Amino acid sequence: MPNRVPGLLAAVIVLTAALAWSVLPAFAQVDRVRDPNWTTPRTPDGHPDLQGIWGNKTITPIERRDGEARGYLTDEEMATLNQQRAQNEAARDAAPAQRYESGGNVGGYGSYWLDSGDTVLSTGQTSFVVDPPTGRAPVQQWALDAKAWRRANEGDHYENMSVWDRCISRGVPGSMLPAGYNNAYRILQTADHIAIFHEMIHDARIIPLTTGPFMDERIDQWMGNARAHWEGDVLIVETKGFHNRGWIASSMAGGRLKGIPTSTALHVVEKYERVSAQTIMWTVTVEDPNVYTAPWTIQMPLTAEPEYQIFEYACHEGNYAVPNALSGERFLEKEVTEGQ
């Protein structure tokens, strides 16, 4: 009997570790991109230097795909998916363009029209959402129904259309999520402010580094009201003060989350941790009891792109989508009326 106890104890320890690994969010996968031999550069005030141009384009989905139970890919699986993506894009570029009537895509028939990424996240995550362990945000049914209603009625009024299509804002945290193109962010630091310039829709967040109070709670904004502080070498950005006219995600890359509304109870906490010369780990926890049954968390690496050139995003100046879509809907309504 005494000889069996150590073996039994060892088995329990192994089983406990395996169970813990199976339910842990993907935070442990930071080790895949962390460089233990790298020395963090610092600004004159002693804090980690986050400045530069960073990108987040990827083929990893925001939420876990149906049928995928695991939180992480193996190195071999990552290599296979990246290779398959390259082959698929090459085949698409080589194929002759098709007319719209034949099922062709008039806007993105070749990869050179887009810049959505060719690889999975370097952490090997199977989704951006790392908590809950299902890899899916706990959205309340009413929010899914509201999204479906707007989608079915977006031709009735411009307010039913995407806030991105309307060139307003992608909000927080939506402005940090990847899309089909313009996935670049410029970070600037001073001793008392952090500035994040978003290439998409040219949003710019000027965030004070302060423990002072937030703005009056009666003032609601598209991107909320943010305050930042340092916890060791991790930048913490807390944002609240949102109104209820935004979306949590507005890009098709958002999948099921595209069109999910925000409410005035939205509370977002971001963490920026530089873990290597090439990587900032961005972690964000979203809490909105009016929309979700529990808080949920996204994590992704931001990758240094020092040679990337950010161009002006003249959204309103080139926005023909909204008037064209609405006028097209009125034309179809006229055809129906005249045919009766």
C-alpha positions as CSV (number, residue, x, y, z in Angstrom):
1,M,0.0,0.0,0.0
2,P,2.7,2.6,0.9
3,N,4.3,2.0,-2.5
4,R,1.1,2.7,-4.3
5,V,0.5,6.1,-2.7
6,P,3.3,8.0,-4.5
7,G,2.1,6.6,-7.8
8,L,-1.5,7.5,-7.1
9,L,-0.4,11.0,-6.0
10,A,1.6,11.4,-9.2
11,A,-1.4,10.4,-11.3
12,V,-3.6,12.9,-9.5
13,I,-1.1,15.7,-10.0
14,V,-0.8,14.9,-13.7
15,L,-4.6,14.7,-14.1
16,T,-5.1,17.9,-12.2
17,A,-2.5,19.7,-14.4
18,A,-4.2,18.4,-17.5
19,L,-7.6,19.6,-16.4
20,A,-6.2,23.0,-15.4
21,W,-4.5,23.3,-18.9
22,S,-7.8,22.4,-20.6
23,V,-9.7,25.2,-18.9
24,L,-7.1,27.9,-18.8
25,P,-7.5,30.8,-21.2
26,A,-4.8,31.3,-23.8
27,F,-2.8,33.6,-21.5
28,A,-0.2,30.8,-21.1
29,Q,0.5,30.9,-24.8
30,V,2.3,34.3,-24.4
31,D,5.4,32.2,-23.9
32,R,5.3,31.4,-27.6
33,V,6.1,35.0,-28.4
34,R,7.9,36.2,-25.3
35,D,11.7,36.7,-25.6
36,P,13.3,36.0,-22.2
37,N,16.6,37.3,-23.4
38,W,15.2,40.6,-24.6
39,T,15.7,43.8,-22.6
40,T,12.6,46.1,-22.6
41,P,13.5,49.6,-24.0
42,R,12.2,52.4,-21.8
43,T,11.1,56.0,-22.2
44,P,12.9,58.8,-20.2
45,D,10.3,58.4,-17.4
46,G,11.2,54.7,-17.0
47,H,8.2,53.0,-18.5
48,P,8.3,50.4,-21.3
49,D,8.5,52.0,-24.7
50,L,5.4,50.9,-26.7
51,Q,6.0,53.4,-29.5
52,G,6.0,52.5,-33.2
53,I,3.7,51.1,-35.8
54,W,2.0,47.8,-35.0
55,G,-0.2,45.5,-36.9
56,N,-2.7,42.7,-36.2
57,K,-3.7,41.2,-39.5
58,T,-4.4,37.4,-39.3
59,I,-6.6,34.6,-40.5
60,T,-7.4,33.5,-36.9
61,P,-11.1,34.1,-36.2
62,I,-12.5,36.3,-33.5
63,E,-14.6,33.5,-32.1
64,R,-13.8,29.8,-32.0
65,R,-15.0,27.9,-35.1
66,D,-17.9,25.4,-34.8
67,G,-16.5,22.0,-34.0
68,E,-13.1,23.3,-32.7
69,A,-12.8,22.4,-29.0
70,R,-9.2,23.3,-28.4
71,G,-7.8,26.7,-27.5
72,Y,-4.5,26.3,-29.2
73,L,-2.8,24.9,-32.4
74,T,0.3,22.8,-32.5
75,D,3.3,24.3,-34.4
76,E,2.7,21.8,-37.1
77,E,-0.9,22.8,-37.5
78,M,0.0,26.4,-37.6
79,A,2.5,25.8,-40.4
80,T,-0.1,23.7,-42.3
81,L,-2.8,26.4,-42.1
82,N,-0.4,29.1,-43.1
83,Q,0.8,27.1,-46.1
84,Q,-2.8,26.3,-47.1
85,R,-3.7,30.0,-46.9
86,A,-0.8,30.9,-49.2
87,Q,-1.9,28.3,-51.7
88,N,-5.5,29.4,-51.7
89,E,-4.5,33.1,-52.2
90,A,-2.2,32.1,-55.1
91,A,-5.0,30.2,-56.7
92,R,-7.4,33.0,-56.3
93,D,-5.0,35.5,-57.8
94,A,-4.3,33.3,-60.8
95,A,-8.0,32.7,-61.6
96,P,-9.5,34.9,-64.2
97,A,-11.9,37.6,-62.9
98,Q,-15.5,36.7,-63.2
99,R,-18.4,39.0,-64.0
100,Y,-20.7,39.8,-61.0
101,E,-23.6,38.0,-62.8
102,S,-21.5,34.8,-62.8
103,G,-20.8,35.0,-59.0
104,G,-17.7,37.1,-59.3
105,N,-16.6,39.6,-56.7
106,V,-16.3,43.1,-58.1
107,G,-14.3,44.5,-55.2
108,G,-12.0,41.8,-53.8
109,Y,-11.4,39.2,-56.5
110,G,-7.7,39.1,-55.8
111,S,-5.6,39.2,-52.6
112,Y,-3.9,42.4,-53.8
113,W,-7.2,44.3,-53.1
114,L,-7.1,43.4,-49.4
115,D,-4.6,43.1,-46.6
116,S,-6.2,40.7,-44.1
117,G,-3.2,38.6,-43.3
118,D,-1.8,35.3,-44.4
119,T,-1.0,33.6,-41.1
120,V,-2.7,32.5,-37.9
121,L,-1.8,34.4,-34.7
122,S,1.7,33.7,-33.5
123,T,0.4,32.5,-30.2
124,G,-1.4,29.6,-31.9
125,Q,-4.7,30.6,-30.5
126,T,-7.8,29.1,-32.3
127,S,-9.7,32.3,-31.6
128,F,-9.2,35.8,-30.3
129,V,-11.7,35.1,-27.5
130,V,-9.8,33.3,-24.8
131,D,-12.3,33.5,-21.9
132,P,-14.8,31.9,-21.6
133,P,-12.9,28.6,-22.5
134,T,-15.4,28.0,-25.3
135,G,-13.8,30.8,-27.3
136,R,-17.2,32.5,-27.8
137,A,-18.6,35.6,-26.3
138,P,-21.7,35.0,-24.0
139,V,-24.1,37.2,-26.0
140,Q,-27.6,37.6,-24.7
141,Q,-30.3,36.5,-27.2
142,W,-32.0,39.9,-27.4
143,A,-28.7,41.3,-28.8
144,L,-28.5,38.6,-31.4
145,D,-32.1,39.3,-32.4
146,A,-31.5,43.1,-32.6
147,K,-28.5,42.5,-34.8
148,A,-30.6,40.2,-37.1
149,W,-33.4,42.8,-37.3
150,R,-30.9,45.5,-38.4
151,R,-29.4,43.2,-41.0
152,A,-32.8,42.5,-42.4
153,N,-33.8,46.2,-42.5
154,E,-30.5,48.0,-43.2
155,G,-31.9,49.2,-46.5
156,D,-34.8,51.0,-44.8
157,H,-32.7,53.7,-43.0
158,Y,-29.0,54.6,-42.8
159,E,-29.2,54.2,-39.0
160,N,-29.7,50.5,-39.5
161,M,-26.4,50.3,-41.4
162,S,-23.0,49.6,-40.0
163,V,-21.3,52.4,-38.0
164,W,-18.2,51.6,-40.0
165,D,-20.0,51.9,-43.4
166,R,-21.2,55.3,-42.2
167,C,-17.6,56.3,-41.5
168,I,-18.3,57.2,-37.8
169,S,-16.2,54.9,-35.6
170,R,-15.4,51.3,-34.9
171,G,-15.5,52.0,-31.2
172,V,-13.7,50.3,-28.3
173,P,-12.6,47.6,-28.5
174,G,-13.8,47.2,-32.1
175,S,-11.2,49.7,-33.4
176,M,-8.5,47.3,-32.2
177,L,-9.9,44.3,-34.0
178,P,-8.5,43.3,-37.5
179,A,-10.4,43.8,-40.7
180,G,-9.8,43.2,-44.4
181,Y,-7.3,46.0,-44.7
182,N,-5.8,49.0,-42.8
183,N,-4.8,46.9,-39.9
184,A,-2.1,49.3,-38.5
185,Y,-1.8,51.3,-35.3
186,R,0.7,54.0,-34.3
187,I,1.4,54.3,-30.6
188,L,2.9,57.5,-29.2
189,Q,3.9,58.1,-25.5
190,T,4.6,61.1,-23.3
191,A,5.0,61.2,-19.6
192,D,1.3,62.0,-19.1
193,H,-0.5,60.7,-22.2
194,I,-0.8,57.6,-24.5
195,A,-1.9,58.2,-28.1
196,I,-3.2,55.4,-30.3
197,F,-3.8,56.3,-34.0
198,H,-5.9,53.7,-35.8
199,E,-5.4,53.5,-39.6
200,M,-9.0,52.3,-40.2
201,I,-11.4,55.3,-40.1
202,H,-8.5,57.4,-38.8
203,D,-9.7,57.2,-35.2
204,A,-7.3,58.7,-32.7
205,R,-7.4,57.9,-28.9
206,I,-5.7,60.5,-26.7
207,I,-5.6,58.8,-23.3
208,P,-4.4,60.6,-20.2
209,L,-2.1,58.7,-17.8
210,T,-3.9,59.7,-14.6
211,T,-5.6,58.3,-11.5
212,G,-8.0,61.3,-11.7
213,P,-11.7,61.0,-12.1
214,F,-13.5,60.1,-15.3
215,M,-15.7,62.7,-17.1
216,D,-19.2,63.2,-15.9
217,E,-21.2,60.0,-16.4
218,R,-23.8,62.0,-18.3
219,I,-21.4,62.5,-21.2
220,D,-21.5,59.5,-23.5
221,Q,-19.2,59.0,-26.5
222,W,-18.6,56.7,-29.4
223,M,-15.2,55.6,-28.1
224,G,-16.0,56.2,-24.4
225,N,-13.9,58.0,-21.9
226,A,-10.5,56.4,-21.1
227,R,-7.9,56.6,-18.3
228,A,-4.6,54.8,-18.2
229,H,-2.0,53.8,-15.6
230,W,1.0,51.5,-15.3
231,E,1.0,48.4,-13.2
232,G,4.6,47.4,-13.3
233,D,5.5,47.1,-17.0
234,V,1.9,46.6,-18.1
235,L,-0.1,49.6,-19.4
236,I,-3.7,49.4,-18.2
237,V,-6.4,51.4,-20.1
238,E,-9.9,51.5,-18.6
239,T,-12.7,52.9,-20.7
240,K,-16.3,53.6,-19.9
241,G,-18.8,56.4,-20.7
242,F,-20.2,54.8,-23.9
243,H,-23.6,55.5,-25.4
244,N,-25.8,52.9,-26.9
245,R,-25.4,53.6,-30.6
246,G,-22.2,51.7,-31.2
247,W,-21.4,48.1,-32.2
248,I,-18.9,45.8,-30.5
249,A,-17.5,44.8,-33.9
250,S,-18.3,46.2,-37.3
251,S,-16.1,44.2,-39.7
252,M,-17.0,40.9,-41.4
253,A,-13.9,39.6,-39.6
254,G,-15.9,40.0,-36.4
255,G,-18.1,37.1,-37.5
256,R,-21.1,36.6,-35.2
257,L,-20.1,39.6,-33.1
258,K,-20.5,42.1,-36.1
259,G,-23.6,44.2,-35.3
260,I,-23.9,43.3,-31.6
261,P,-24.9,46.6,-29.9
262,T,-23.2,48.3,-27.1
263,S,-25.0,49.9,-24.1
264,T,-24.2,52.7,-21.6
265,A,-23.0,50.0,-19.2
266,L,-20.1,48.9,-21.4
267,H,-16.9,48.8,-19.4
268,V,-13.6,47.9,-21.2
269,V,-10.2,47.2,-19.6
270,E,-7.2,46.8,-21.9
271,K,-3.7,45.6,-21.1
272,Y,-0.7,46.3,-23.2
273,E,2.5,44.3,-22.4
274,R,5.6,44.4,-24.6
275,V,7.1,40.9,-24.5
276,S,9.7,41.1,-27.3
277,A,11.2,43.5,-29.9
278,Q,8.4,42.4,-32.2
279,T,5.4,41.9,-30.0
280,I,3.0,43.7,-27.7
281,M,0.4,41.4,-26.1
282,W,-3.0,43.1,-26.1
283,T,-5.6,41.7,-23.7
284,V,-9.0,43.2,-23.3
285,T,-11.9,42.3,-21.0
286,V,-15.4,43.4,-22.0
287,E,-18.1,43.8,-19.5
288,D,-21.7,44.9,-20.4
289,P,-24.4,43.2,-18.3
290,N,-27.1,44.6,-20.6
291,V,-25.6,42.7,-23.6
292,Y,-23.6,39.7,-22.2
293,T,-24.3,37.1,-19.5
294,A,-20.8,37.5,-18.1
295,P,-17.5,39.4,-18.8
296,W,-15.4,37.9,-21.6
297,T,-11.8,38.4,-22.8
298,I,-9.9,38.8,-26.0
299,Q,-6.1,38.4,-26.4
300,M,-3.9,38.9,-29.4
301,P,-0.4,39.9,-30.3
302,L,0.4,43.2,-32.0
303,T,3.3,42.8,-34.3
304,A,5.9,45.5,-35.1
305,E,5.7,46.8,-38.7
306,P,8.4,49.6,-38.7
307,E,8.4,49.8,-42.5
308,Y,4.6,50.0,-42.9
309,Q,3.3,53.3,-44.4
310,I,0.0,54.6,-43.1
311,F,-2.0,56.6,-45.7
312,E,-4.9,58.9,-45.1
313,Y,-8.2,57.1,-44.7
314,A,-10.6,59.5,-46.4
315,C,-13.7,57.6,-45.5
316,H,-16.5,60.3,-45.9
317,E,-14.9,61.7,-49.1
318,G,-15.1,58.3,-50.8
319,N,-18.2,56.9,-49.2
320,Y,-20.6,56.1,-52.0
321,A,-21.8,52.9,-50.3
322,V,-24.5,54.4,-48.0
323,P,-26.3,56.6,-50.6
324,N,-25.9,53.9,-53.3
325,A,-27.3,51.2,-51.1
326,L,-30.3,53.3,-49.9
327,S,-31.1,54.5,-53.4
328,G,-30.9,51.0,-54.7
329,E,-33.4,49.9,-52.1
330,R,-35.7,52.7,-53.1
331,F,-35.4,51.6,-56.7
332,L,-36.4,48.0,-55.8
333,E,-39.3,49.3,-53.8
334,K,-40.5,51.4,-56.7
335,E,-40.3,48.3,-59.0
336,V,-42.5,46.3,-56.5
337,T,-45.0,49.2,-56.2
338,E,-45.3,49.7,-60.0
339,G,-45.6,46.0,-60.6
340,Q,-48.7,45.7,-58.3
